[in-house]
């Protein structure tokens, strides 16, 4: 089954994760969050709480502001 949001999500958070060579499982372990939650964040299905934003940013090795920018870009792509 094809995820119709894939082209849009790949422009932001998911693309960054993949460029870092990280799997959903790896980000889940590093952030202490379920990989399914990370996937839902990437697809724009859920908005993470501040604690999760900090944890995911650390797991990805980026600043919170960079993570928020990636999520905002993703939201813009999905909305268009």
C-alpha positions as CSV (number, residue, x, y, z in Angstrom):
1,X,0.0,0.0,0.0
2,X,1.4,3.4,-1.0
3,X,1.5,6.2,1.5
4,X,0.1,9.2,-0.4
5,X,1.9,11.6,1.9
6,X,5.3,10.1,1.2
7,X,6.4,12.7,-1.5
8,X,5.5,15.6,0.8
9,X,6.9,14.1,4.0
10,X,10.1,13.2,2.3
11,X,10.7,17.0,1.8
12,X,11.1,17.5,5.5
13,X,11.6,15.5,8.6
14,X,11.7,12.0,7.0
15,X,14.2,13.1,4.4
16,X,16.5,14.5,7.1
17,X,16.3,11.3,9.1
18,X,17.1,9.3,6.1
19,X,20.0,11.5,5.2
20,X,21.4,10.9,8.7
21,X,21.1,7.1,8.0
22,X,18.7,6.6,10.8
23,X,15.7,4.3,10.8
24,X,12.4,4.9,12.6
25,X,13.5,2.3,15.2
26,X,16.8,4.0,15.8
27,X,15.2,7.4,16.3
28,X,12.6,5.7,18.6
29,X,15.4,4.2,20.7
30,X,17.4,7.4,20.8
31,X,14.4,9.6,21.7
32,X,12.7,7.1,24.0
33,X,9.5,7.3,21.9
34,X,7.7,4.6,20.0
35,X,8.8,4.3,16.3
36,X,5.2,4.5,15.3
37,X,4.9,7.8,17.0
38,X,8.0,9.1,15.1
39,X,6.3,7.9,11.9
40,X,3.1,9.7,12.7
41,X,5.0,12.9,13.4
42,X,6.8,12.6,10.1
43,X,3.5,12.2,8.2
44,X,2.0,15.1,10.0
45,X,-0.7,13.0,11.6
46,X,0.2,14.1,15.2
47,X,1.8,17.2,16.7
48,X,4.4,16.2,19.2
49,X,4.4,17.8,22.7
50,X,7.4,19.9,23.7
51,X,9.1,17.1,25.5
52,X,8.9,14.9,22.4
53,X,10.2,17.7,20.2
54,X,13.3,18.0,22.4
55,X,13.9,14.3,22.5
56,X,13.5,13.8,18.7
57,X,15.7,16.8,17.9
58,X,18.4,15.4,20.2
59,X,18.0,11.9,18.5
60,X,18.5,13.5,15.1
61,X,21.4,15.7,16.3
62,X,19.7,18.9,15.4
63,X,18.4,22.0,17.2
64,X,14.8,22.2,18.3
65,X,14.4,25.2,16.0
66,X,15.6,23.2,13.1
67,X,13.2,20.4,13.9
68,X,10.3,22.8,14.1
69,X,11.3,24.3,10.7
70,X,11.4,20.8,9.2
71,X,7.9,20.1,10.6
72,X,6.6,23.5,9.4
73,X,8.0,22.9,5.9
74,X,6.3,19.5,5.9
75,X,3.0,21.0,7.0
76,X,3.3,23.5,4.1
77,X,4.0,20.7,1.6
78,X,1.0,18.6,2.8
79,X,-1.3,21.6,2.8
80,X,-0.5,22.5,-0.9
